Amino acid sequence: MKFLYYLFLMGAMTVTTGNARLLSPEVVIDPLSGWWIQAFSSRYVQETTEIDYDCVTVNFSIEEGSDLVHYNKRANLHHVMNSTTSIDRTYRREVEDDVTSLVPLSVTSTTFPTLVVRGSKNMTDDDGYVILTGTNNLTLYVLTRNYGAFVASVFYEEVLELLRSIDYTTYYKFPLSSYSVDCVPPSLG
């Protein structure tokens, strides 16, 4: 069975929702490349697929001249001293009608929803962010390049306002911290 992960990756044109600066659905995947800090995830995520995760980091890497996208997530486990976990996946990128589909090369679970990406125009800056929401209306990830810079920036409040506007305020959808300023994340190497 084939599971598609649609990423509406944001390009150069700005669309305004409340005070949050969102980008148009023009397909651009490269700003997503590199290491991200998972600042928030929904209670649903924290009580199901990422139970016990802390200091979560995510890496997206794009193979040059290829349609392959590599995804690596690393986290410390709360209750197991000095223990980390890692998730690695490779996707094939397919683009059709301004929608980028990331198709897993090997499917290990049927529980992953389609992910829709909303990103700040400054995705490569320290306070830039990406919001991933699932089509199941429960999955939520907020990623940033620098947690301290993001929390201190105006974008932090804009992201919270945007999450309220797309109804991520109920019990299971509510964003909970996946990271803190004093986190020592798993190795990014």
C-alpha positions as CSV (number, residue, x, y, z in Angstrom):
1,M,0.0,0.0,0.0
2,K,1.3,3.5,-0.9
3,F,1.1,6.3,1.7
4,L,1.6,9.8,0.4
5,Y,3.0,12.6,2.5
6,Y,2.0,15.9,0.9
7,L,4.1,18.9,1.7
8,F,2.7,22.2,0.6
9,L,6.2,23.7,0.7
10,M,6.3,27.5,0.8
11,G,7.9,29.7,-1.8
12,A,8.4,33.4,-2.3
13,M,5.0,34.9,-2.2
14,T,3.6,35.9,1.2
15,V,0.1,35.0,2.3
16,T,-1.2,36.5,5.6
17,T,-3.2,34.6,8.1
18,G,-3.8,36.7,11.2
19,N,-0.4,38.1,12.0
20,A,1.5,35.0,10.9
21,R,3.6,35.3,7.8
22,L,2.9,32.2,5.7
23,L,4.2,31.5,2.2
24,S,2.5,30.6,-1.0
25,P,2.2,27.0,-2.0
26,E,4.9,27.5,-4.7
27,V,7.0,24.3,-4.3
28,V,10.5,24.9,-2.8
29,I,12.0,22.1,-0.8
30,D,15.6,23.3,-0.2
31,P,14.8,25.8,2.6
32,L,13.6,22.8,4.5
33,S,17.1,21.2,4.4
34,G,19.2,20.9,7.5
35,W,18.7,20.4,11.2
36,W,15.6,21.7,13.0
37,I,14.6,21.8,16.6
38,Q,11.2,20.5,17.4
39,A,9.8,23.2,19.6
40,F,6.3,21.8,20.0
41,S,4.2,18.8,19.1
42,S,0.6,18.1,19.8
43,R,-0.5,16.2,23.0
44,Y,-1.7,13.5,20.6
45,V,1.8,13.1,19.2
46,Q,3.3,13.1,22.7
47,E,0.9,10.5,24.0
48,T,1.2,8.2,20.9
49,T,4.1,8.1,18.5
50,E,6.5,10.2,20.6
51,I,5.7,9.2,24.1
52,D,8.7,10.0,26.4
53,Y,10.6,12.1,23.8
54,D,12.6,15.2,24.9
55,C,15.1,17.5,23.2
56,V,13.8,16.5,19.7
57,T,15.7,17.4,16.6
58,V,14.8,16.7,13.0
59,N,17.1,16.7,9.9
60,F,15.8,17.0,6.3
61,S,18.5,16.3,3.6
62,I,17.9,16.5,-0.1
63,E,20.1,14.5,-2.4
64,E,21.5,16.8,-5.1
65,G,20.2,15.9,-8.6
66,S,17.8,13.4,-7.1
67,D,14.2,13.2,-6.0
68,L,15.1,11.6,-2.6
69,V,14.5,13.3,0.7
70,H,16.1,11.9,3.8
71,Y,14.4,12.4,7.2
72,N,16.1,11.8,10.5
73,K,14.6,12.5,13.9
74,R,16.5,12.2,17.2
75,A,15.4,12.6,20.8
76,N,16.4,11.9,24.3
77,L,14.1,9.7,26.3
78,H,12.7,11.3,29.5
79,H,12.7,8.2,31.8
80,V,15.8,6.3,30.6
81,M,19.1,7.9,31.7
82,N,21.5,8.8,28.8
83,S,19.2,7.1,26.3
84,T,18.4,8.4,22.8
85,T,16.1,7.2,20.0
86,S,16.3,7.9,16.3
87,I,13.9,7.6,13.3
88,D,15.3,7.4,9.8
89,R,13.2,7.4,6.6
90,T,13.8,8.1,2.9
91,Y,11.1,9.5,0.7
92,R,10.8,10.0,-3.0
93,R,9.6,13.5,-3.9
94,E,6.8,13.8,-6.4
95,V,5.5,17.2,-7.6
96,E,2.1,17.7,-9.1
97,D,0.0,20.9,-9.2
98,D,2.1,22.8,-6.6
99,V,1.9,19.9,-4.2
100,T,5.0,18.0,-3.2
101,S,4.3,14.4,-2.3
102,L,6.9,12.6,-0.2
103,V,6.4,8.9,-0.8
104,P,8.1,6.6,1.7
105,L,10.4,4.1,0.0
106,S,9.6,1.6,2.8
107,V,6.4,1.8,4.7
108,T,6.6,0.5,8.3
109,S,3.3,1.9,9.7
110,T,-0.1,2.8,8.6
111,T,-0.6,5.5,11.2
112,F,1.2,8.4,9.5
113,P,-1.1,11.2,8.3
114,T,-0.5,13.5,5.3
115,L,1.7,16.4,6.5
116,V,0.9,19.9,5.4
117,V,3.8,22.4,5.8
118,R,3.5,26.1,6.6
119,G,6.7,27.9,6.9
120,S,8.0,31.4,7.7
121,K,9.5,33.4,4.9
122,N,12.8,33.3,6.8
123,M,13.0,29.5,7.1
124,T,16.8,29.5,7.0
125,D,17.2,32.2,9.7
126,D,17.6,31.4,13.4
127,D,14.1,32.4,14.3
128,G,12.5,30.8,11.2
129,Y,9.9,28.1,11.6
130,V,8.0,25.3,9.9
131,I,4.6,24.0,11.1
132,L,3.7,20.5,10.1
133,T,0.0,19.6,10.6
134,G,-1.5,16.2,9.8
135,T,-4.7,15.6,7.8
136,N,-5.9,13.6,10.8
137,N,-6.3,17.0,12.5
138,L,-4.3,15.7,15.5
139,T,-0.7,15.6,14.4
140,L,1.3,18.8,14.9
141,Y,5.0,19.6,14.9
142,V,6.5,23.1,15.1
143,L,10.2,23.2,14.0
144,T,12.7,26.0,14.3
145,R,16.4,26.5,13.7
146,N,17.3,28.0,17.1
147,Y,14.9,27.5,20.0
148,G,16.1,30.4,22.1
149,A,15.9,32.9,19.1
150,F,12.5,31.6,18.1
151,V,11.0,31.9,21.6
152,A,12.4,35.4,22.0
153,S,11.1,36.5,18.5
154,V,7.8,37.8,17.4
155,F,7.3,34.6,15.4
156,Y,6.6,32.6,18.6
157,E,3.4,34.5,19.3
158,E,2.5,34.5,15.6
159,V,2.8,30.7,15.5
160,L,0.6,30.3,18.6
161,E,-2.0,32.6,17.0
162,L,-1.9,30.6,13.8
163,L,-2.4,27.4,15.7
164,R,-5.4,28.9,17.4
165,S,-6.8,30.0,14.0
166,I,-6.5,26.4,12.6
167,D,-8.1,24.9,15.7
168,Y,-5.1,23.4,17.4
169,T,-6.4,24.3,20.9
170,T,-8.4,21.3,22.0
171,Y,-7.0,18.7,24.4
172,Y,-5.3,16.3,22.0
173,K,-4.4,19.0,19.5
174,F,-2.9,21.4,22.0
175,P,0.8,22.2,21.4
176,L,3.2,21.0,24.2
177,S,6.9,21.8,24.4
178,S,9.2,19.2,22.9
179,Y,12.3,21.2,23.8
180,S,13.6,23.7,26.3
181,V,16.5,26.2,26.4
182,D,18.5,23.9,28.7
183,C,18.1,20.8,26.5
184,V,21.2,19.0,25.5
185,P,20.1,17.5,22.2
186,P,21.3,14.2,20.8
187,S,24.3,14.6,18.6
188,L,23.5,16.4,15.3
189,G,26.4,14.7,13.6
